[in-house]
Amino acid sequence: MQEKINNCLQGFRDAVQERSVMYCAVLDGALCLHAHCTREGEVRGLYVAAAALPMMFELVNSAIERAVDHAGIEFSELAREAKDISAAASMAAHSLSIVLSSMY
């Protein structure tokens, strides 16, 4: 169990080295702080969920991009599509986060 936790923490450290994940982490922290200082109850939970969603998608997006880049150096249309789809999912998560955050 300890090894799994260490692997997860190492993966997070690796992901934070990417600029998009770092920006997402900073924005998530700001959104959570705002929710903690200004909101109550269920609305605070909504803000935390809205902050966590983009971070999860950014981590998956980073993992997919690294795996595709590692798989080969030649151009592949499927690899490009996989990267584009994961980026679109990440953008959708950010958009949903903005919508949820601005509702209250």
ABEGO torsion letter per residue (X at the ends): XAAAAAAAAAAAAAAAABAAAAAAAAAAAAAAAAAAAABBEAAAAAAAAAAAAAAAAAAAAAAAAAAAAAABABBBAAAAAAAAAAAAAAAAAAAAAAAAAAAX
